[in-house]
Amino acid sequence: VFGLLGPNGAGKSTTVKMLVGLVCPSSGIAKVFGRIPSRADARLGLGYVPEQFRFPEWMRAHDFLRFHAELAGVKTFDRQSEVTRVLREVGLEHRERDQLRTFSKGMLQRIGIAQALVGRPQLVVLDEPTSALDPIGRRDVRDLIVRLRSDGVTVLLNSHLLSEVETVCDHVAIMDRGRIVRAGSLDDVTRGHVEVEVRCAGLTTQTLSALEARWTAVRLGEGTGSSEVQTFTISVIDEYEATHIADVLLAGGVRLLAMIPRRRTLEDVFVESVTTTDGDAIPAVRGRQ
């Protein structure tokens, strides 16, 4: 599952449209399965849910999906079972005979996802698939994405919900102003310094100096006296290095009360990647692929 992130206007939806053959790139080449996406044979293995789907409201859900099954090349005698399968996947099997005009916005979003699954595509492109869904519907879509991944289907997810991407994606790319500024596996992209919050008692000036000599990023919090409970934060390379903080404190006779590591979240990386304080994009950083 590959997540595509970026601020508004970064070029995410345009990139998605190029990959599904709706927009031709002004320069360069976009390929899907090694072929130009405007070719029909490249699109046969592709399912797509646009951000704004225009539904024929007069059609029934069953007829709408049978039509897309025909477009996807599903054989005539397999179309009914295929329609039943995808309706069950999105939890709308009980609305098969209802007209789309009677569907809520969230239900229409589910039907859009169902049509993308017709024909069992190798690649499913989802452009803001949960934008119209309630929390339960969002959870259902996340579960569906996880099932697709377990079935060997590649999912390209364009979403502005960072928590959603962090939950389901294996790899991410962050776009800003039409270019990729960071990409790689989720672990690689979020890897970096760990903030460790330390609570202790009896911290002396000598022990504090020993900490600052080894770690320059020591930020003092509450407490000032040597007998008071004191809080401070240290930035370390990884959680293993954090164990050395305890060594220094114990060697100085300090009573260690708590150490709470906090790894960088995808939100931290996103904010850091798209702009600096003067608004300039940060150079690309690419993790292991």
Number of C-alpha atoms within 10 A of each C-alpha: 21 21 25 25 26 25 15 12 12 18 18 24 18 15 20 21 19 20 22 22 19 13 14 18 14 6 6 6 12 17 14 18 13 8 14 19 24 18 12 11 12 17 21 17 16 25 23 23 22 19 18 12 11 9 14 12 14 12 15 18 27 19 16 20 27 23 15 19 23 15 12 21 12 18 12 10 8 13 20 16 11 20 27 16 16 23 25 14 18 20 16 16 16 9 16 18 12 15 17 21 15 13 16 12 13 17 19 21 25 27 25 23 25 25 23 25 29 25 24 19 17 17 23 23 23 23 22 18 23 23 16 17 19 11 10 9 18 17 14 18 19 19 13 15 22 17 13 19 16 10 11 11 17 18 22 21 25 25 22 18 13 16 12 16 23 17 10 17 21 15 21 25 21 23 26 22 15 13 17 24 21 22 23 19 19 20 14 15 23 19 17 15 15 20 21 22 19 21 20 20 19 19 24 17 12 10 18 15 11 14 18 14 11 12 13 11 14 19 12 15 13 11 16 14 13 14 14 13 17 20 20 16 18 21 20 21 12 16 16 10 12 20 11 14 19 17 11 16 21 13 9 17 13 19 16 18 12 13 18 14 18 13 16 15 15 19 14 11 16 21 12 13 22 23 14 11 7 6 8 11 18 15 12 14 12 15 16 9 8
